[in-house]
Amino acid sequence: LFLQPAELAYLRLLEEKGASLQRYDVDASGSAGVDGGQQGGGKKKKPLSAYEAQRELQAGIVAAVDSDAGCRDLAADAFRAYVRAYGAAPAQLKAIFHVRKLHLGQVASSFGLKERPTTLGKSASKAAMKKRKYEEKRQAMHGRKKAAFLSTE
C-alpha cells in the first residue's frame, strides 16, 4: 500500500480495525532499501542508485506510453477513472482522501503520462466521439447552406 503524506491517517484507521501493518519509509533520495539496476546496455558501469533506477524506469514508461496514441488514450482514461474514484471515497474517508490534496501532475506521471489530461470528467473516447459528431453536424450545416445558396441562383 503506497500512501502520500496527506493520507497517512489512513494507517491509523486500518490499525484501529485490526490490520497488521509494517511501515517502510522512502528517504529523500527515493530509496526504500531497493537495489538499483545497472546503467547501459551490457557495458559494465557503476550501479545505479535506487533513485536513479526509479527515474530511468519512469522515463522509459513515459516514453513507451507517449509513443503509442492508443496506449496514451488508455492511460488518460485510467487517470480519469482513478481521480473520479479517489473523489468518490466514502464520507468517513473524505478527510483523508480529499481529491484537492492530490498532485494531479504526479498522479498523471504514475500512469506514464507526460502531463495530466485536460478533461477530467470525460474519457478520451467520449471526447473524441463528441468532437466527431460536432464536425459531422458542422459539415452537414455547411452542405445545406451551400445547397440553399446554389438553389437561389
N, C-alpha and C positions, 0 to 999 in steps of 0.2 A: 504494500500500500504506500503510494507516494503522496505526500501531503505538502502543500505550500505552508509557509509560516502562519498565514492567516487561518489555516484550517487545523492547527494543532489541538484546538479544543475538542476536536472530534476524537482524539486519542483518549482523553479523559472520559468521554461519553461511552466509548467502547469498553474501557476498563470497568466502568460502573455497571455495564451489562454483563460482565464476567469474561470478557475476551482477554486472552493471554497474549501480550504483545512484547516484542523486543524491538527497541528503537535503534536505528543506525543513523547517525548524523552525517551529513555531507559537509566537508570542510570548505573553506573559501576557494580552494583550487578545484573543487568539483570532485574530489577523491572521497570514496567511501570504502576504502580498502580493496578496490578493484585494480587488478594488474592491467596495465596498458598493453597495447599491441606493439608492433614494430613498424617503423617508418619504411617506406619504399617498397618496391616490388621485387623482393628476393635479395636485395643488397643488404649487407649487414650494417645497420646503423644503430645508434643508441635507441633503447626502448623509449616509447612514448610515455609520458606521464598519463595518469588516468584522465586528467582534464584534457590533454592534447588528443588522446584517443577518442574521448567523447565528442570533442569538436570536429575531428576528422570524420567520425561516423555520422554525425549530424549533417555535415556538409555533403557527404555522399548521399544521404537520404533525400535532402532538399534537391540536389542535382537530379536524382532519379525521378522524383515526383515532378519536378519542373520540366523535364524533357518530354513528358507524355501528357497531352491535353486531357485525355480520358482519366488518367490517374490523378491529375491536378483537380479535375472536377469532382472525382470521388473523395479526395482529401478535403476539398472545400465543403462538400456535403457532410462529411464526417465531423468536421469542425463545427458546422452549424448545429448538427444534432447534439454534439457534446455541450455546446453553450446553452442550447434550449433545455437539455436535460439538467444541466447544472442549475439553471434558473427555476426549474420545476421541483426543487428539493422540498421535502415535507416541511411543514410550518415549524416544527421543533428544531429543524436543522438550518433554517434560513439565516440565523445569526452567524453560523459557522460558514456555510456555503452560500455566500452572497455574490451574485453574478457581477456586481460592480467592483468587487475585490479582485476579480480575475484580470490578469495582464493578457489581453487578447493577442498581442503580438507573440508572446511566449507560448500561448496555447496553440496558435497557428503554426509556430515553429515545431511544436511537438507532433503535428500532423504532416510535417515535411513541406510546409508552405513557406514561401519567402516573406509573405505579408498576409495579414488577415483579410479574408474576403470582405468586400464592401457591403454586400447584402446579407444580414444575419438572419432575417426572417424567412427567406426563400431559398430553396435548393437551386443549384446551378441549372439543373434540367428544367425546373419550373420557370426560372427566369428566362432561359433560352426559348422555351415554348411561348411565353408571353411576348417576347421580342419578335418571334417569328409571326405570331398572329397579328401583332401590330403592323409589321411590314406588309403582310398579305392584305390587311384592310386598307392600308395606305395605297398600295398598288392598285387595288380594286377601285378605290375612290378616284385615283388619278386616271384610270382607264375610263370610268364613267364621265369624268369631266371632259376628257379628250373626245369621247363619242358624242357628248352633248354639243361640244364646240363644232365638231365636224357636221353634225345634223343641222345646225343653224346657218351654215354657209350656203 
